[in-house]
Amino acid sequence: MRRLRVGIVDLVSRGPSKALWARVMNANFASIMPQVVGVWCRQEGHEVRYVCYTGFEDLLLELPSDVDVVFIGAFSQSAQLAYAMSGFLRRRGAVTVLGGPHARCYPEDALNYFDYVLGFTDQQVIQDILADVAPHRPLGVHLQAAMHPDHLPGVSERWPFIQQTLRKAPLIKIVPMIGALGCPYSCSFCIDSTVEYQPLGFEQITRDLKFLRTQMRRPRVGWHDPNFGIRFDDYMEAIEAAAPPDSIDHIAESSLSLLSEAHLRRLRKNGFKAILPGIESWYGLGNKSKTGKLQGRDKVKQVSEHVNLILRYIPYVQANFVLGLDSDEGPEPFELTKEFLDLTPGAFPAYSLLTAFGRAAPWNLELQRAGRVLPFPHHFLNNNHAMNVRPKNYSWPELYDHVLGVSRHSFSWRAIGRRYRALHTAIPKWLNVVRAMSSEGWGRIEYFTTIRQMLDRDLPVRRFFEGDATELPEFYLNRVKRELGPLWEYLPPGALMHDQNAYLKTGALQVALH
Ligand code: B12
C-alpha cells in the first residue's frame, strides 16, 4: 500500500480564542480518539501529522500542504469550523474524514461536506478508509463499526500525541485516559442510552499508570469514561496495583449513586482530586443521583448533604445541571438551585441549556416530531450559546430571566468568596475564581444578557426563537463569521444551517461496514 501523508486534527475549540480559561484548560480537553487514530495510521506505516487545535494556533498553517487524507475530530460546536477546514483541505487536493460527537449526531448533514463520515470507529474502519482513500462527492460515505472497539491503544502508544498537546497547557497538565465505554443506565435523553457498558481492560489501566509515572513527576489523569467507576472495585484495584496511594491525581465524571462514603474514602486514598457528578434537575433525571423519587426541596437537601460529604474527601467538585427541562416549571427549580448553592458553597455549578444533538438520543425523535427543535447553527450547540429546544413550560424571556438569575447568583462576588473559603487546596480555590470571572461565569452572564435584551428588542431574533422564521438572525451570522476568522471564506455554501429534523426524516441511514 502507498505510504500516505495523514493529517489528524482535534478541534477542541470552535475558533480563535483569547479567554484565560481557554488558555489554561483547552489543551486538557483534547480527545482520545484522534490520538488513537494517529496510532492506528502509524501502525499501517503512514506518515502522521497530529494537531490539537486549542484556539491559539493558526489552523491554516498547521498542516503541510501536501497531506493526502485528513481525519478531523469535532464536537458539534466546531462543526462549522470542521466544514470550513474540509472545504479548505479539499481545494488543496486532500480527502477528508469526520469523526467524533458531531459525526455521530449529525451524519446526514456532515456527509455534504466530507468524503467519509464515521460513527463507531474501530481499527478496521480506519484500515478500510486508508485502503480506499478516494474523494466521495457531492455526498460522502457514512461508515461505522457495529459497536465501539473493544480495545484502544494505551497511553504509552498515544504518548507522542499527548506530549505534543500538553506542551500547550501552561499550568495544569491533564492526561486523557478511558477505562470503559457506554453506560449500564438507559436514560432516553443520553447518547449512551442504547450503548452497552463495556470495560476496556483493567490491566491496561495499571500498565498505563505505571508508564505515566516514568514520564511525569506526579501525573494528573482526566478520565473520559461517560460514567466513571461503574466497576468500582476493579478500577481501584487497577489503580492501586500501579502506584503507591495518592501518587497520581485523578479527575472523573461520576454519578452520585456511585459516590458512597466508603467509595469516597478509597477515592481519596487513591488521589482523586476532582469529581464532576450530574445533579441535572430537582424534578427529573433522578436515576443516577440515588435520589429515587425524592423531588424539589427534599432532593436539594439530600444532594447538598451528599455533595458536602464528597467535598470532605475530594478537593474539587463540579455539580452539573441541565436548565430548561420539561420537568421544570415556574421559578422554583431555579430558586432551588440557588438554595443548593447556598447550602453547598464549595461546589462549582456548571449549567447546560437543554440541547437535542441530532440523533444522539431516542428522546430527540419525540422533540423533532413535536416540532420543538430549532435550527440554530451547530456552532452554537455547546449547551450554552443556544438552546435548540423550545421550552415546554417557559416563554423564552421567562427562561432567560431565570437562567440569568441563577448565573448571577452563582458567579456573584459573594458566591465566589464563599466558594474560595469553602475549599482548602490552592489549585481548586483559584481555578474556581478564574472560572467564575472568565468565559465560564461572567462571560456567560454577559452573553445571556445580550440574548435576553434581543428577545424583547430584535424581532427577527424573537421570531427565530419562536420557530416562526428560519432565516438566521444577523447577530448569530456575524458571530460565526467573526469566530471562524479566515476560515469563513472556505465554509461551503449552505453549510451554516442544517435540517434540524433530519433524524426523524431519514430514519435508519446507517450503513454498517461489518
Ligand atoms: C468525556 C466527555 C467530555 C470530556 C472530554 C472531552 C473530549 N475531548 O473527549 C470533557 C469534560 C472535557 C467534555 C467537554 C465537553 N463536552 Co463532552 N462528553 C464526554 C462524554 C461523557 C464521553 C465522550 C468520550 O470520550 N467517549 C469515549 C469515546 C471513545 O467514544 P465516542 O466519543 O463515542 O467516540 C466514538 C466515535 O464517535 C469515534 N470518534 C470519536 N472521536 C473521533 C475522532 C476521530 C478523528 C475519528 C476518526 C473518530 C472518532 O470513535 C469512538 C469509538 O467508537 C460524552 C457523552 C458520552 N457518553 O459519550 C460527552 C459529549 C461528547 N460531550 C458533549 C458536549 C456538548 C461537551 C461540551 C461542549 C460541554 C461544554 N459546554 O463545555 C464540551 C466540549 C469539549 C471539546 N473538546 O470540544 C456532547 C457532544 C454532543 C455534540 N454533538 O457535540 C456529549 C455527547 C454529551 C451530550 N450532551 O450528549 N466532554
Residues whose N, C-alpha, C, O or C-beta is under 5 A from the ligand:
A	BS01	B12	L11 V12 F29 A30 S31 I32 M33 P34 V37 F71 I72 G73 F75 S76 Q77 G99 G100 P101 H102 R104 C105 G119 F120 T121 H148 P149 I191 D192 H224 D225 P226 F357 L381 N382 N383
